[in-house]
Amino acid sequence: GATTMDKLVEDATAADTHFLSRNTPALTNNTRSTVTFRGRPSERIWLGIQTTDKAGVTRTSYVNLNTGAKGTTDSGHDVVVRQDTADIAVSDIYRVAVTFDSASGVGTPIVRFLLATADATPTYNGDGASGLFLWGIGFATDKSHATSDILTVASALTRAADTLTVPVPWGLQDIT
């Protein structure tokens, strides 16, 4: 089947941030969780991924969706970027995973996707038409790594745990 990416378009507000925001699912105190998505450049090529933990601490890291390069990366984020050509036959799509600590507290954790004009530059004059493409935003609650996608249309699904298989061609005696 075909996959359609959605364009995140900035509004025409001057000297402001332009973003998509979502509260996370409930998180266990002091665990790592991972947000994943696929991104593709359009008129904007930089994207900031901002997380706010249960203690209210906000962290932001940036990715260049034109090259796949990581920009400014907050020390509280583990950011992984890889070119995604396995499932989608377009060479300029990147899968991004950002892992962060939930901390502890009573605050509601939030993930934001910030449009940016350059690395660490989320405040600018919007034109009401520019943006970039996102698809497959997912959240791995209490998981310190990205998980495989669950493709859904209208309702939530569950799945079996991911399984990693490593062939051992020479037998167990050769593992040290």
C-alpha positions as CSV (number, residue, x, y, z in Angstrom):
1,G,0.0,0.0,0.0
2,A,0.9,3.6,-0.3
3,T,2.0,5.8,2.6
4,T,1.1,9.4,2.8
5,M,3.1,11.8,4.9
6,D,1.4,14.8,6.5
7,K,2.8,18.3,6.1
8,L,3.3,20.3,9.3
9,V,2.7,23.9,8.1
10,E,3.7,26.9,10.1
11,D,1.2,29.7,10.6
12,A,1.9,33.3,9.7
13,T,2.8,34.5,13.2
14,A,5.8,36.8,13.5
15,A,8.6,36.1,16.0
16,D,7.1,32.9,17.3
17,T,7.6,29.2,17.5
18,H,5.7,26.9,15.1
19,F,5.1,23.4,16.5
20,L,2.9,20.3,16.9
21,S,2.5,19.3,20.6
22,R,1.1,16.1,22.2
23,N,1.0,14.9,25.8
24,T,2.7,11.5,26.2
25,P,1.0,8.4,27.6
26,A,1.4,7.9,31.4
27,L,5.1,7.3,32.2
28,T,6.6,5.4,35.1
29,N,8.9,7.6,37.3
30,N,12.5,7.6,36.3
31,T,12.3,5.4,33.2
32,R,13.5,6.0,29.7
33,S,10.9,6.4,26.9
34,T,11.4,6.9,23.1
35,V,9.5,9.0,20.6
36,T,10.0,7.9,16.9
37,F,8.9,9.4,13.6
38,R,9.8,9.7,10.0
39,G,10.5,13.1,8.5
40,R,11.1,14.6,5.1
41,P,12.2,18.2,4.2
42,S,10.1,20.6,2.3
43,E,10.5,24.4,2.6
44,R,11.8,23.8,6.2
45,I,14.6,21.3,6.7
46,W,15.3,21.7,10.4
47,L,13.1,20.1,13.1
48,G,13.4,20.4,16.8
49,I,12.2,17.5,19.0
50,Q,11.3,18.9,22.4
51,T,10.4,16.8,25.5
52,T,9.1,18.0,28.8
53,D,9.4,15.4,31.6
54,K,7.3,14.9,34.7
55,A,9.5,17.3,36.7
56,G,8.8,20.1,34.1
57,V,12.3,20.0,32.6
58,T,12.3,20.8,28.9
59,R,15.0,19.5,26.5
60,T,15.3,20.2,22.8
61,S,17.4,18.5,20.1
62,Y,17.6,19.3,16.4
63,V,17.8,17.2,13.2
64,N,18.5,18.4,9.6
65,L,15.9,16.4,7.5
66,N,17.8,17.4,4.3
67,T,21.0,15.5,5.3
68,G,20.0,13.4,8.3
69,A,22.7,15.2,10.4
70,K,22.1,15.8,14.1
71,G,22.3,19.4,15.1
72,T,22.3,20.7,18.7
73,T,21.6,17.8,20.9
74,D,20.5,18.1,24.5
75,S,22.6,16.1,27.0
76,G,19.3,14.5,28.3
77,H,18.4,13.1,24.8
78,D,19.8,10.1,23.0
79,V,19.1,10.9,19.3
80,V,19.4,8.3,16.5
81,V,18.8,9.2,12.9
82,R,18.9,6.8,10.0
83,Q,17.9,7.1,6.3
84,D,14.7,5.1,5.8
85,T,14.6,3.4,2.4
86,A,13.5,-0.1,3.4
87,D,9.8,0.5,3.3
88,I,9.5,3.8,1.4
89,A,11.1,4.3,-2.0
90,V,12.1,7.9,-1.4
91,S,15.7,8.7,-0.6
92,D,15.2,11.8,1.6
93,I,13.1,10.3,4.4
94,Y,14.8,9.8,7.8
95,R,13.6,7.8,10.8
96,V,14.4,9.6,14.0
97,A,14.3,8.2,17.5
98,V,14.7,10.4,20.6
99,T,15.0,8.8,24.0
100,F,14.6,10.7,27.3
101,D,14.2,10.2,31.0
102,S,10.7,10.6,32.4
103,A,12.1,11.9,35.8
104,S,9.6,12.0,38.7
105,G,6.9,14.5,39.6
106,V,3.3,15.4,39.0
107,G,3.7,17.2,35.6
108,T,2.3,15.9,32.4
109,P,5.1,14.9,30.0
110,I,4.9,16.5,26.5
111,V,6.6,16.0,23.2
112,R,6.7,18.9,20.7
113,F,7.9,18.9,17.1
114,L,9.3,22.4,16.4
115,L,9.8,23.8,12.9
116,A,13.1,25.7,12.7
117,T,14.9,27.8,10.1
118,A,18.3,26.5,11.2
119,D,19.9,24.5,14.0
120,A,18.6,25.7,17.3
121,T,16.5,28.4,15.7
122,P,12.8,27.7,16.4
123,T,11.6,31.3,16.7
124,Y,11.1,33.0,13.4
125,N,8.5,34.8,11.2
126,G,6.1,32.2,9.7
127,D,4.7,32.6,6.2
128,G,1.6,30.4,6.5
129,A,2.7,28.0,3.8
130,S,6.2,26.5,4.6
131,G,6.8,23.4,6.6
132,L,8.1,19.8,6.4
133,F,6.6,16.3,6.3
134,L,6.1,13.9,9.2
135,W,4.7,10.4,9.3
136,G,4.5,7.5,11.8
137,I,4.9,9.3,15.0
138,G,5.1,6.7,17.7
139,F,5.8,6.6,21.4
140,A,7.5,3.6,23.2
141,T,6.4,4.1,26.8
142,D,9.0,3.1,29.4
143,K,11.3,1.7,26.6
144,S,14.8,3.0,26.1
145,H,14.8,2.1,22.4
146,A,12.7,2.5,19.3
147,T,10.2,-0.3,18.6
148,S,8.8,-1.5,15.3
149,D,5.9,0.3,13.8
150,I,2.3,-0.8,14.2
151,L,0.4,0.5,11.2
152,T,-3.2,1.4,12.1
153,V,-5.9,3.4,10.4
154,A,-8.6,4.2,12.9
155,S,-8.0,2.3,16.2
156,A,-5.2,1.3,18.5
157,L,-3.7,-2.2,18.2
158,T,-1.4,-4.2,20.3
159,R,1.4,-6.5,19.2
160,A,3.7,-9.2,20.3
161,A,7.1,-8.1,21.7
162,D,9.9,-7.4,19.2
163,T,12.3,-10.3,18.8
164,L,15.9,-10.1,17.9
165,T,17.5,-13.2,16.4
166,V,21.3,-13.5,16.0
167,P,22.5,-16.5,14.1
168,V,25.5,-18.2,15.7
169,P,27.3,-20.0,12.8
170,W,30.1,-21.6,14.9
171,G,28.2,-22.8,17.9
172,L,27.9,-21.5,21.4
173,Q,31.5,-22.6,22.4
174,D,32.9,-19.7,20.3
175,I,31.1,-17.0,22.2
176,T,33.2,-15.2,24.8
